[in-house]
Amino acid sequence: MYDLVIKAVATKKLRKLGLMKYENKRAGDYSGGNKRKLQAAIALIGNPAIVFMDEPTTGESIGLRQKTVKHPIRALYLILLS
């Protein structure tokens, strides 16, 4: 039962951050930008009240950077460090 819940949560986060086409790829083989998106997805598991993100757009292309910054993150507080 818990396996299904874990799979559902992981799929939801991967879909939200545009990583579904990489779901069967080892995280170590991700590009720098996709590694950052995966880190964000992991940080958002459990719907935390506060999210600290240290330079979350490092390694991303300009287009992806704009999409990341505009992405709605459901947290009470979001603190971006650069």
Secondary structure, DSSP 8 states (H G I E B T S, - for coil): -HHHHHHHHHHHHHHHTT-GGGTTS-GGGS-HHHHHHHHHHHHTTT--SEEEEESTTTT--HHHHHHHHHS----SEEEEE-
